[in-house]
Amino acid sequence: MKKSLLVSAIAIASLTSTQQAAAEYDYYATYGAGHTDHEITNDYFYDGDYARHSYTLEAALGYMLSDDIAIEANLVIPSFVQEDRTDVTQFRLSGLYFFGDDALKPYLTAAAGYENNSADGADDLDGTILSAGLGLQYDFATRWFARAEARLDDLVNEDLEQMTYLLEVGYRFGGASDKGYSYSDAATPAPVAAATTPASKPTAVAPTVAAPVTIVKDDDKDGINNAADKCPATPSGVNVDATGCPAFSGGLKGVKFESGSARLTPASQTILDAAATELSRYPDLNIEIGAYTDDRGSDALNQNLSQKRAESVRSYLLGKGIATDKLTAKGYGEASPIASNDTAEGRAENRRVEFVILK
């Protein structure tokens, strides 16, 4: 009965709309190595290219404000193989803007901070810097990514410019948070089919024969004897399993995302509100939230995207008071399609989220 009510609430809620979204792994850290040309105009360092060009190590801690925008705190120190090259120490506060939701995506970066340049035979140069650059990021796993970046730093109180070329890897971490987006989706959910029990055929009346009578008690008339019925108050007409409990495995019809993104559309919040209300009435239920994609894009990208979508739904339900240990999120990528990926309609059906109640 618990599971049947949950299915009904989700089906009814799919007729209404509002807005909400969440993202997992809001924080990340990066570490990499760079090569710096300290003076593009070759005016400051008099010992030639050896003094002008040096190596750096860079670490950063970042936070995703949205799927497209991030802020970072960056620390640069001299490389361990500097030898007689110019030493650079730098701190920046950076902003990044990413283009698109693909695994491989370009980005722009701008920053302000402080830098110190120290070289043998020359006075230290230090002060405020302004930076601008561009890069390319590749998400090769759910949590891991790599970047290549080219950046121009301008020491504003000195006549010094420098170009830095950076390679780094990053790791995402942290819990989910709600950000309150409003977006649209091309996927159109299929209508919910109501569960029905086939009508039994009438049987012919046999002549009365005296025989022993076995009395079987089935108070909820679901076909399962009371002695074996673990859900003795199942409503009439609900399909049940061998234990007398509702057999449930269903999709969250109407929970949709922007194409290629984990952003929930306006219709999703009300659907999830109804699901959360019903779940709160049955705190013993354990539910897996499974998300699937179509086959567009790489396997790694689709796996990452489906995991984010499942976690997005889980995050919203947690925000409505559902216990953390009662919900699990799992992304299945492009596995188990329910329609052909050769058509737009089929791909829309395959981009789905399903509830499975774990027993």
N, C-alpha and C positions, 0 to 999 in steps of 0.2 A: 504494500500500500504506500509506503514511504516513497519508493522509487517511481510508482505510477503517478503520484501527485507531483513529483519533480518534473516528469515529462510533460504533464499538462501545463504546469506553470510556464515552462520554457516555450511551449507552443503558443500559448496565449500572448505572451510578452513580445513575440516576434512581430506583432502588428503595430507596435509603437516605436518612438525614437527619441534620442537625446545624444549627449557627447561625453567621451572619456577615453583616455589611453594611458598606458604605462609602459615603461621600458626597463629591462633588466640590465645589470652590469653598468650602472651609470658612471662608475669611476674606472680609471685605467692608469697604468704606469708605463713609461717607455724608457728605453736605454739604448744608446747608440754611439757611433763614432763619426767625427766630422773632419773635413779638410778645409782650412781657412786661408784665403788670400787676404792678408791684412791691409793692403793698400792697392786698390785697383789702379790708381794713377801713379804708383811707384814713386811717391814723393817723400815718404817718411823714413823707411828703413833703408839704411845706406849700405848694408852688407849683401845686397843682392837677393836673389830668389830664396836662398836658404833661410835668411832671416824673415823674409816676407811671408813665406808659406809655412804653416804649422798644422798640428793635429790636435783635436780636442775630443773629450768624452762628454756626452750630454745625457742627463736624466730629467724626466718630467713626471709630474703628477697631474692628471687631467680629470675633468668632470663634463659629462655630456648634458648640456642644457636642453637639447632636443636631439632628434635623430640627425640634424644637419649642423648644429652649432656646438662647439666645445670651448672650454677655457683651460689653460694649462699654466702651471708654474714650472719654469725651466731653470736648470742649473748646469753651467758649463765649467769644466775644469781642464787644465792641460793634460794631454795624453802622457802615458808612462814612457813613450818613446820619443819625447820631445827633443832631447839632447840640447843643442844650442839654438833651437828655434824660439820664436816669440811665444811667451806663455799668455794664454787668454783665460781670464776668469770672468764669468758673466752670470747675471740673474735677469730673467725676463718674465713678464706676465703676458701670455699670448692668447689670442683668440683665433679659432679655426672655423672655416665654413666649408662643408663637404657638399659635393655635387652628386646627387643620385643616391640610390640604395643598393647598387650592385656591389659584389665583393671587391671589385677593383674600381676605385673612385678617386677623382682628383679633388684637391682642396686648395684654398687660399689661407694664408696666415699673416697676421700682423701683430706686433708686440711693442712694448716699451719696457725699459729696464736699465740696469747699470752694468758697465764693463770696465775691466782693467787689463791693459796690455803692458807686459813687462818683457824687455829684451836687453841683453848685454850690450853695453856701449850706447844706450839710448835712454832718455828719460821715460818714465812710465806715462802712458796715456790712459786716462780714465775719465768717466763721467756718464751722463745719460745717453742711452742709445734708443733709436727708433728702428724697427725692423719690418720688412715686408718680404713675403716669399710665396712660393707655390710648391705643391708636392703631390705625390700619388700614394694612396694607401691601398693595401690588399688584405682583406680578411680571409685568412687561410684556415681558420677554425672558429668555433663559437666565441672563444675568449681571446684568441691570439691573432695579431695582425702585424704587418710590416709596412714601413714607410721609406720613401726616398724624397728628400726635400732640398730645394735650393733657396737660399735666403740672403738678402742684402741687409747688412747692419750699418747704420750711420751714427757715428759718435758725434752728437750734435754740437758739443762745445769745443770740438777739435775738427781740423780739416782732415778727417779720416773716414774712409769707407772701406768695408770689407765684405767679401763674398764667402759664404759658408755652404758646403755641400755635405749633406747629412744622410746616413743610413741608420735606421733604428728598428727595433722590434718592440711590440707593446702587448700588455696583458690586461684584460678587463676583469673587474671584480666589483663587489658591493651588491646590496639588495635592490629590490625593485622600488620604484617611486612613481606616483601619479603625476602627470604633467598637464592633463586637461586639454588635449588636442581635439579638433573637429575636422574630419576629413570625409572623403567619399570612396566608394569601391565599385568596381564593375561587376563583381560577383553577385548573382541573384540567387538566393536560396530556394531550394525546392520546397514545396508545401509539405507540412507535417502530416503524415498519414496516421489516423487514429487507430489504435490497437483494437482489434475485434476478435471475437470468439465465434468460429463457425457454428451455425445453428445445427443442432443434432437432428437426424432424420427420425421421423416417427416410426415406431416399431409396431408390428402386428401383435394383437393381444392373444396370448397363448392360453389354452385351457388350464383351468386351475388344477394344480397338482400338489398334493400334500407333501411338503419337504421341509427340512430344517431351514430356518431363516437366520442369516448372519447380519447383525445390525452394525452398520458402519456410520459413525458420526462425522459429518462434514458441515459444520455450522455455517461457514461462509460460501459453501457450494462452489468451490473451485476445483473439485475433483480430487483433492488430497485429504486423506483421513486426518482427523484432528490430532491423532497420536503422532503423525509425521509432519504436521503442518507447523512450520516455524513462523508463519505470518497468518494467524487464524482469523484476521479481520479484513482480508483482501476484498475490495469491492467487486460486485458482480460484473462479469465481462472482461476482467483483466487477465491477460495471459500470464501464467505462472510457470515456475520451474518445478523440479522434483521435490523441492522443500516447501512448496506452497507460497513462495515469495514471488513478487513481480519480476519477470525476466526483462531486464533493461539494458539497452545499449543504444544510445541515441545521439544525434547531432544537435549542437546548439544552433538551431536554425535562426538566421538573421544576424548572428555575430559575424561581422565582416570587417575586412581590413583594406586599406589602400593598397593597390597593386604594388607588389614588391616591398611591402613595408609591414611592420608590426603595429601600425597605428589603427586603433579601433575607430569605426565610423559612428556617426550620431545614433544610429539605431541600436547600437550595441549596449549602451549603458542601461537602458530600461530592461532589456532582455536579461542582462546580468543582475540587475536589481531584483527581478522576479526570482531568478535562480538562487540568489543569496538569501532572500526571504524564506524560500522553501527549505534550503539547506540548513538554515539556522534552527528550524523546527525539529531536525533530526541530526543531532550532534554526533551520533555514532556512525554515520555514513563516511566511508573513505572513497574518494573520487579521484580518478585520473583524468586530467584535461589533456587530450591529445590533439595536436594540430598537424595539418597536412598542406602541402603546396601542389601546384601543377608541375609539369616537367620543364618549364622554361628556366634557363639558367643552369649553373653547375650544380652537381650533387652537394658539394660543400656549402654553397650559398643557400640552397633550398633547405638543407638540414639546419643551418644557422637561423634562417628566417622562420622556419616552423617552430623551433625551440623558443625564439623570442615571442612568437604569437601565443604559444601555450602559456608562457610566463606572464604575458600581458594580461590574459584572462585571469590567471591565478592571482596576480597582484591586485586586480580590481576586486575580486571576491574576498581576498584577505582584508582589504580596506573596508569591507562591509561587515567585518567581525567574524568571518569564518575562521576556525582554528587552523593554524599553520600546518599541523600534522595531519589534517584531514584532506588536504589537497596536494596533489603532485602534478607537475607539468612535464610533458614529454613531447618533443618534436619528432615527427616521423618523416620529414622531408617529402619527397615525391613518391614514397612507398604507398602501396595499397590504393591505387586510383579506383574510384567508383564510377568513372565515366571516361570516355576517350579524350586524350590530350590533343587530338588533332583538330578539335573545334573549340571556338571561344566558349560555347555553352558547356562543353565537357570540362574545360579547364576551370571554369567558374565553379562547377560542382566539386572538383577535386580540391579547390582552396577552401578548406572547411576546418571546423573545430568540433570535436566530439567529447561527450561526457561518457565515461565508463565507470560504473560503481563497482569497486573492488570488494570481493567477499572475503 
